């Protein structure tokens, strides 16, 4: 069955089309994609993964047409950034 594996950095976005077996897992698709070799910063013990923007585990079974996404760690907490911006705009 056909699936896609995607990974993005600020300067490059990569989408790999794959043909995987019927019982393939997210982890198997990522390994087969070659992205782990191409981007050594990917650490599957730390990076979260998902299918079509829904977080899932590495052992999640795939279905035809799935898009496996490898997420980068956040550089900053979005809630803290919003609080900081709001505090700067607040009247004194």
C-alpha distances in whole Angstrom, upper triangle without the diagonal:
4,7,10,13,17,20,23,27,30,30,26,23,20,16,14,11,8,5,5,6,6,10,9,12,13,15,13,11,15,16,13,14,18,19,21,23,23,25,27,28,25,26,23,26,28,25,23,20,18,15,17,20,20,21,19,20,18,17,15,12,9,8,5,8,9,12,13,17,20,23,26,29,32,35,37,37,37,39,42,42,42,45,47,46,48,51,51,52,54,58,60
4,7,10,14,17,20,24,27,27,23,20,16,13,10,7,6,5,6,9,10,12,11,13,13,15,13,10,13,15,12,12,16,17,19,21,21,22,25,26,23,24,22,25,26,23,22,18,17,14,15,18,19,20,19,19,18,18,16,13,10,8,6,6,8,9,11,15,17,21,24,27,30,32,35,35,34,37,40,39,40,43,44,44,45,48,49,49,51,55,57
4,7,10,14,17,21,23,24,20,17,14,10,8,6,5,6,7,10,11,12,10,11,10,13,11,8,10,13,11,10,14,14,17,19,19,20,22,23,19,21,19,22,23,20,18,14,13,10,11,15,15,17,15,16,15,15,13,12,8,8,6,5,5,6,8,11,14,17,20,23,26,29,31,31,31,33,36,35,36,39,40,40,42,45,45,46,48,51,54
4,6,10,13,17,20,20,16,13,10,7,6,5,6,9,10,13,14,15,12,12,10,13,12,8,9,12,11,9,12,12,15,17,16,17,19,20,17,19,17,21,21,17,16,13,12,10,10,13,15,16,15,16,15,16,15,14,10,11,10,7,6,5,6,8,11,14,17,21,23,26,28,29,28,31,33,32,33,37,37,37,39,42,42,43,45,49,51
4,7,11,14,17,18,14,11,8,6,5,7,8,11,11,15,16,16,13,12,9,10,11,7,6,10,9,7,10,8,11,14,13,13,16,16,13,15,14,17,17,14,13,10,10,9,10,12,14,14,14,14,13,15,14,14,11,13,12,11,8,6,5,6,8,11,14,17,20,23,25,26,26,29,31,30,31,34,35,35,37,40,40,41,43,47,49
4,7,10,13,14,11,7,6,4,6,9,11,14,15,18,20,20,16,15,12,13,14,11,9,12,12,9,11,9,11,14,12,12,15,14,12,15,14,17,17,13,13,10,10,10,10,11,14,14,15,16,14,17,16,17,14,16,15,13,11,7,6,5,6,9,11,15,17,20,22,23,23,26,28,27,28,31,32,32,34,36,37,37,40,44,46
4,7,10,11,9,6,5,7,9,12,14,18,18,21,23,22,19,17,13,14,15,13,10,13,14,10,11,8,10,13,11,9,12,11,9,12,12,16,14,11,11,10,11,12,12,12,15,14,15,16,15,18,18,19,17,19,19,17,14,11,9,6,5,7,8,12,14,16,19,21,21,24,26,24,26,29,29,29,32,34,34,35,38,41,43
4,7,8,6,4,6,9,12,15,17,21,22,25,26,26,23,21,17,17,19,16,14,16,17,14,14,11,13,15,12,10,13,12,11,14,15,18,16,12,13,12,13,15,14,13,16,16,18,19,18,22,21,23,21,22,22,19,17,13,12,9,8,8,8,11,13,14,17,19,19,22,24,22,24,27,27,27,29,32,31,32,35,39,41
4,5,5,6,9,12,15,18,20,24,25,28,30,29,26,24,20,20,22,19,16,18,20,16,16,12,14,15,12,10,12,11,11,14,16,18,16,13,14,15,16,18,18,16,19,19,20,21,21,24,24,26,24,26,26,23,21,17,15,12,10,9,8,11,12,12,16,18,18,22,22,21,23,26,25,25,28,30,29,31,34,37,39
4,6,8,11,14,18,21,24,27,28,32,33,33,29,27,23,23,25,23,20,22,23,20,19,16,17,18,15,13,16,14,14,18,19,22,19,16,17,18,19,20,20,18,21,21,23,24,24,28,27,29,27,29,29,26,23,20,19,15,14,12,10,13,12,12,15,18,17,21,21,19,21,24,23,23,26,28,27,28,31,35,36
4,7,10,14,17,20,23,27,28,32,33,33,30,28,25,24,26,23,20,22,23,19,19,15,17,18,14,13,16,14,15,19,21,24,21,18,20,20,21,22,21,20,24,24,26,27,26,29,29,30,28,30,29,26,24,21,20,17,16,15,13,16,16,16,19,21,21,25,25,23,25,28,27,26,29,31,30,31,35,38,39
4,7,10,13,17,19,23,25,28,30,30,27,25,22,22,23,20,17,19,20,16,15,12,15,15,12,11,14,14,14,18,19,22,20,17,19,18,19,20,19,19,22,22,24,25,24,27,26,27,25,27,26,23,21,18,17,14,13,14,13,16,17,17,20,23,22,26,27,25,27,30,29,29,32,34,33,34,37,40,42
4,7,10,13,16,20,22,25,27,27,24,22,19,19,20,17,15,17,18,14,14,11,14,15,12,11,15,14,14,17,18,21,20,16,17,16,16,16,16,16,19,19,21,22,21,24,23,24,22,23,22,19,18,14,13,11,11,12,12,16,17,18,21,23,22,26,27,25,27,30,30,29,32,34,34,35,37,41,43
4,7,10,13,17,18,22,24,24,21,20,17,17,17,14,12,14,14,10,11,9,12,13,10,10,14,14,13,17,17,21,19,16,17,15,15,15,15,16,19,19,20,21,19,22,22,22,19,21,20,17,16,12,12,10,11,12,13,17,19,20,23,25,25,28,30,28,30,33,33,32,35,37,37,38,41,44,46
4,7,10,13,15,19,20,21,18,17,15,16,16,12,11,14,13,9,11,9,13,14,12,13,16,17,15,18,18,21,21,17,17,14,14,13,13,15,17,18,19,20,18,21,20,19,17,17,16,13,12,9,10,9,11,13,15,19,21,23,25,27,26,30,31,30,31,35,35,34,37,39,39,40,43,46,48
4,6,10,12,16,18,19,16,16,13,14,13,10,9,11,10,6,9,8,12,13,12,13,16,18,15,18,17,21,21,18,18,15,15,14,15,17,19,19,19,20,17,19,19,18,15,16,14,12,12,10,10,11,12,15,17,21,23,25,28,29,29,32,34,33,34,38,38,38,40,43,42,43,46,49,52
4,7,10,13,15,17,14,15,14,15,14,10,11,13,10,8,11,12,15,16,15,17,20,21,19,21,20,23,24,21,20,17,16,14,15,17,19,20,20,20,18,19,18,17,14,14,12,10,10,9,10,12,14,18,20,24,26,28,31,32,32,35,37,36,37,40,41,40,42,45,45,46,48,52,54
4,6,10,12,14,11,13,12,13,11,8,10,11,8,7,10,12,15,16,16,18,20,22,19,21,19,23,24,21,20,17,16,15,16,19,20,20,19,19,17,17,16,15,12,12,10,10,10,10,11,13,15,19,21,25,27,30,33,33,33,36,38,38,39,42,43,42,45,47,47,48,51,54,56
4,7,10,12,10,12,13,14,11,9,12,13,9,10,13,15,17,19,19,21,23,25,22,23,21,24,26,23,22,19,18,16,18,21,21,22,20,20,18,18,17,14,11,11,9,10,11,12,13,16,18,22,24,28,30,33,36,36,36,39,41,41,42,45,46,46,48,50,51,51,54,57,60
4,7,8,6,9,10,12,8,7,11,11,8,10,13,15,17,18,19,21,23,24,21,22,19,22,24,22,21,18,17,15,17,20,20,20,18,18,15,14,14,11,9,10,9,11,11,12,12,16,17,21,24,27,30,33,35,36,36,38,41,40,41,44,45,46,47,50,51,51,53,57,59
4,6,5,9,12,13,10,9,13,13,11,13,16,18,19,21,23,24,25,27,23,24,21,24,26,24,23,19,19,17,19,22,22,22,19,18,16,14,14,10,9,10,10,13,13,15,15,18,20,24,27,29,32,35,38,38,38,40,43,43,44,46,48,48,50,52,53,54,56,60,62
4,6,9,12,14,12,11,15,16,14,16,19,21,22,24,25,26,28,29,25,25,22,25,27,25,23,20,18,16,19,22,21,21,18,18,16,14,12,9,8,8,8,12,12,15,15,19,21,24,28,30,33,36,38,38,38,40,43,43,43,46,48,48,49,52,53,54,55,59,61
4,7,10,12,10,11,14,15,14,16,19,20,21,23,25,26,26,27,24,23,20,22,24,23,21,18,17,16,19,21,20,19,16,15,13,10,10,6,7,9,11,14,13,16,15,18,20,23,26,28,31,35,37,36,36,39,41,41,42,45,46,47,48,51,52,53,54,58,60
4,7,8,6,7,10,11,10,12,15,17,17,20,21,22,23,24,20,20,17,19,21,19,18,15,15,13,17,19,18,17,14,13,10,9,8,6,6,8,10,12,11,13,12,15,16,20,23,25,28,31,33,33,34,36,38,39,40,42,44,44,46,48,49,50,52,56,58
4,5,5,6,9,10,11,12,15,15,16,18,20,20,21,21,17,17,13,16,18,16,15,12,12,11,15,16,15,14,11,9,7,5,5,4,6,9,12,13,11,12,10,13,14,17,20,22,25,28,30,30,30,33,35,35,36,39,40,41,42,45,46,47,49,52,54
4,6,5,6,9,10,11,13,13,13,16,18,17,18,18,14,14,11,13,15,13,11,8,8,8,12,13,12,11,9,8,5,6,6,6,6,10,12,13,10,10,7,9,10,13,16,18,21,24,27,26,27,29,31,32,33,35,37,37,39,41,42,43,45,49,51
4,5,5,6,9,10,12,11,11,14,16,15,16,16,12,12,8,11,13,12,11,9,11,12,15,16,15,13,11,8,5,6,8,9,10,14,15,16,13,13,9,11,10,13,16,18,21,24,26,27,28,30,32,32,34,36,37,38,40,42,43,44,46,50,52
4,5,5,6,9,11,12,11,14,16,16,17,18,15,14,12,14,17,15,15,13,14,14,17,19,18,16,14,12,8,8,10,10,10,13,14,15,13,13,11,13,13,16,19,21,24,27,30,30,31,34,35,36,37,40,41,41,43,45,46,48,50,53,55
4,5,5,6,9,10,11,13,15,15,16,18,14,15,12,16,17,15,15,12,12,12,14,16,16,16,14,13,10,10,11,10,9,11,12,12,10,10,8,11,11,15,18,20,23,26,29,29,30,33,34,34,36,39,39,40,42,44,45,46,48,52,54
4,5,5,7,7,7,10,11,12,13,14,10,11,9,13,14,12,12,10,11,12,15,16,16,15,13,12,9,11,12,12,11,14,15,15,12,11,8,9,8,12,14,17,20,23,26,27,27,30,32,32,33,36,37,37,39,41,42,43,46,49,51
4,5,6,7,7,9,11,12,12,14,11,12,10,13,15,14,15,13,15,15,18,19,20,18,16,14,11,12,14,14,14,17,17,17,15,14,12,13,12,15,17,19,23,25,28,29,30,33,34,34,36,39,39,40,42,44,45,46,48,52,54
4,6,8,9,10,12,14,15,17,14,15,14,17,19,17,18,15,16,16,19,20,21,20,18,17,13,14,15,15,13,16,16,16,15,14,12,14,14,17,19,22,25,28,31,32,33,36,37,37,39,41,42,42,45,47,47,48,51,54,56
4,5,8,9,10,11,13,15,13,14,14,17,18,16,16,14,15,15,17,19,20,19,18,17,14,16,16,16,14,16,16,15,14,12,10,12,12,15,17,20,23,25,29,30,30,33,35,34,36,39,39,40,42,44,44,46,48,52,54
4,5,6,6,9,11,13,11,13,13,17,18,16,17,16,17,18,20,21,22,21,20,19,16,18,19,19,18,20,19,19,17,15,13,14,13,16,17,20,23,25,28,30,31,34,35,34,37,39,39,40,42,44,44,46,48,52,54
4,5,5,6,8,10,8,11,11,15,15,13,15,13,15,16,18,18,20,19,18,18,15,18,18,19,18,20,20,19,17,14,12,11,10,12,13,16,19,21,24,26,27,30,31,31,33,36,36,36,39,40,41,42,45,48,50
4,6,5,6,8,6,8,9,12,13,12,14,13,16,18,20,20,21,19,18,17,14,17,18,19,19,22,22,21,19,17,14,13,10,13,13,16,19,21,24,26,27,30,31,31,33,35,35,36,39,40,41,42,45,48,50
4,6,6,9,9,11,12,15,16,15,17,17,20,21,23,23,24,23,22,21,18,20,22,23,22,24,24,24,22,19,17,16,14,16,16,18,22,23,26,28,30,33,34,33,36,38,38,38,41,43,43,45,47,51,52
4,6,9,9,12,14,17,17,15,18,17,19,21,22,22,24,23,23,22,19,22,23,24,23,25,25,23,21,19,16,15,13,15,15,18,21,21,25,27,28,32,32,31,34,37,36,36,39,41,41,43,45,49,50
4,5,6,9,12,15,14,12,15,15,18,20,21,21,22,21,21,20,18,21,22,24,23,25,25,24,21,18,16,14,11,12,11,14,17,18,21,24,25,28,29,28,31,33,33,33,36,38,37,39,42,45,47
4,5,8,11,13,13,12,15,16,19,21,23,22,24,22,21,20,18,21,23,24,24,27,27,26,24,21,18,16,13,14,12,14,17,18,21,24,26,29,29,28,31,34,33,34,37,38,38,40,43,46,47
4,6,10,11,10,9,13,14,18,20,22,21,22,20,20,19,17,21,22,24,24,27,28,26,24,20,17,15,11,11,9,10,14,14,18,20,22,25,25,25,28,30,29,30,33,34,34,37,39,42,43
4,6,9,8,7,10,11,14,17,19,18,19,16,16,15,14,17,18,21,20,23,24,23,20,17,14,12,8,9,8,10,13,15,18,20,22,25,25,25,28,30,30,31,33,35,35,37,39,43,44
4,5,5,6,9,11,14,17,20,19,19,16,15,14,12,15,17,20,20,24,25,24,21,19,15,13,10,10,10,10,14,16,19,20,22,25,25,26,28,30,30,32,34,35,36,38,40,44,45
4,5,5,7,8,12,15,18,17,16,13,12,10,8,12,14,16,17,21,22,22,19,17,13,12,9,10,10,11,15,17,20,21,23,25,26,27,29,31,31,33,35,36,37,39,41,45,46
4,6,8,10,14,17,20,19,18,14,13,11,10,13,15,18,19,23,25,25,21,20,16,15,12,12,12,12,15,17,19,20,22,24,25,26,28,30,31,32,34,35,37,39,40,44,45
4,6,10,13,17,19,17,17,13,13,12,11,15,17,20,21,24,26,25,22,20,16,14,10,10,9,8,11,14,16,16,19,21,21,22,25,26,27,29,31,32,33,35,36,40,41
4,7,10,14,16,14,14,11,11,11,11,14,15,18,19,22,23,22,19,16,13,10,7,6,6,6,10,13,15,16,17,20,21,21,24,26,26,27,30,31,32,34,36,39,41
4,7,11,13,11,10,7,8,8,9,13,13,16,16,19,21,20,16,14,11,9,6,5,7,8,10,14,16,15,17,19,21,21,23,25,26,27,29,31,32,33,35,39,40
4,7,10,9,8,6,6,7,7,11,10,13,13,16,17,16,13,11,7,6,5,6,9,11,13,17,18,18,19,21,23,24,25,27,29,29,31,33,34,35,37,41,43
4,6,6,5,4,5,7,9,11,9,12,11,13,15,14,10,8,6,5,7,8,12,13,15,19,20,20,19,22,24,24,25,28,29,30,31,34,35,36,37,41,43
4,6,5,7,7,10,10,12,9,10,9,10,12,10,6,5,5,6,9,11,14,17,18,22,23,23,22,24,27,27,27,30,32,32,33,36,37,38,39,43,45
4,6,8,10,13,14,16,13,14,11,12,13,10,7,6,7,7,11,12,15,18,19,22,23,22,21,23,26,26,26,29,31,30,32,35,36,36,38,41,44
4,6,9,13,14,16,14,16,14,15,16,14,11,9,9,7,10,9,13,15,15,19,20,19,17,20,23,22,22,25,27,27,28,31,32,32,34,38,40
4,6,10,13,14,12,14,13,14,16,15,11,10,10,9,11,11,14,16,16,20,21,19,18,20,23,23,24,26,28,28,29,32,33,34,35,39,41
4,7,10,12,10,13,13,15,18,17,13,12,10,9,10,9,13,13,15,19,19,18,18,19,22,23,23,26,28,28,29,32,33,34,35,39,41
4,7,8,7,10,11,13,16,16,12,12,10,10,11,11,15,15,17,21,22,21,21,23,25,26,27,29,31,32,33,35,37,38,39,43,44
4,5,5,9,11,14,17,18,14,14,11,11,11,12,15,16,18,22,23,22,23,25,27,28,29,31,33,34,35,37,39,40,41,45,47
4,6,9,10,14,17,17,14,13,10,11,10,13,15,16,19,23,25,24,25,27,29,30,31,33,35,36,37,39,41,42,43,47,49
4,6,9,13,16,17,14,15,12,14,14,16,19,20,23,26,28,27,28,30,32,33,34,36,38,39,40,42,44,45,46,50,52
4,6,10,13,14,11,12,10,13,14,16,19,20,23,27,28,27,28,29,32,33,33,36,37,38,39,42,43,44,45,49,51
4,7,10,12,10,12,11,14,16,18,22,23,26,30,31,30,31,32,35,36,36,39,40,41,42,45,46,47,48,52,54
4,7,8,6,9,9,12,15,18,21,23,26,29,31,30,30,32,35,35,36,38,40,40,42,44,46,46,48,52,54
4,6,6,9,11,14,17,20,24,26,28,32,33,33,32,34,37,37,37,40,42,42,43,46,47,47,49,53,55
4,6,9,11,15,18,21,25,27,29,33,35,34,33,36,39,38,39,42,43,43,44,47,48,48,50,54,56
4,7,10,13,16,19,23,26,27,30,32,32,31,33,36,36,36,39,41,40,41,44,45,45,47,51,54
4,6,10,13,16,19,22,24,27,29,29,28,30,33,33,33,36,38,37,39,42,42,43,45,48,51
4,6,10,12,16,19,21,24,26,26,25,28,30,30,30,33,35,34,36,39,39,40,42,46,48
4,7,10,13,16,18,22,24,24,24,26,29,28,29,32,33,33,35,38,38,39,41,45,47
4,6,10,13,15,18,20,20,20,23,25,25,26,29,30,30,32,34,35,36,38,42,44
4,7,10,12,15,18,19,19,22,24,23,25,28,28,29,31,33,34,35,37,41,43
4,7,9,12,14,15,15,18,20,20,21,24,25,25,27,29,30,31,33,37,39
4,6,9,12,13,14,17,18,18,20,23,23,23,26,28,28,30,32,36,37
4,6,9,10,12,15,16,16,18,20,20,22,24,25,26,28,30,34,35
4,5,7,8,12,12,12,14,17,17,18,20,22,22,24,26,30,31
4,7,9,12,11,11,14,16,15,16,19,20,20,23,25,28,29
4,6,9,8,7,11,12,12,13,16,17,17,20,22,25,26
4,6,5,6,9,10,11,13,14,16,17,19,20,24,25
4,5,5,6,9,10,11,12,14,16,17,18,22,24
4,5,5,6,9,10,11,12,14,16,16,20,22
4,5,5,6,9,10,10,12,14,15,19,20
4,5,5,6,9,10,11,13,14,18,19
4,5,5,6,9,10,11,12,16,18
4,6,5,6,9,10,10,14,16
4,5,5,6,9,10,14,15
4,5,5,6,9,12,14
4,5,5,6,10,12
4,5,5,9,10
4,6,8,9
4,6,9
4,6
4
